[in-house]
Amino acid sequence: MRRSLIPGLILALLVLAACGDARTPDPDTVADSLAADSTAAPPPIVETGPEAFPAASDPNRPAGSIGDPADAHQVMAKLSEWKIELAPGTIPAGEVTVNLTNAGERAHTIEISSETQGRWRSAPIAPGGVVGLSMPLLPGSYTVASTTPEYAERGMKATLIVR
């Protein structure tokens, strides 16, 4: 009886293999769907830049501003090619607002960092634009520099001392 089942099973397996598995897609159908996808319109281009950042919750603050500037120590940072001027360069520890004004001819993104305290990055600042960064700073030395390495190497960096 076993011998009579084996040829039948082999025949059934061959028929299933020839018909294909219902879960396996037909190669022609897959090729058609890929062709249809390739003719679809490309995804929209997402604009980046200062105008892409949401407005601050306070309408008097520029888009891209972060933190709470109320009662914070104020630092003015004037950006230009290829330098950053800080006033004052030394401040007390606590809540600090760094107001970045781009007086240069190119857009700039600035990072304030400390090896032990972390880092904060501005939104891109268009020429003539202003962005404020507010953050709690502990005593230490902080680097204020362009995020573009070539700009920082050319001198677009400064040191902020927090006491």
Secondary structure, DSSP 8 states (H G I E B T S, - for coil): -HHHHHHHHHHHHHHHHHH--TTS--HHHHHHHHHHHHTS--------SGGGS---SSTTS-TT-BS--TT-EEEEEEEETTEEEEESSEE-SEEEEEEEEE-SSS-B-EEEEETTTEEEE---B-TT-EEEEEEEE-SEEEEEEESSHHHHHTT-EEEEEE-
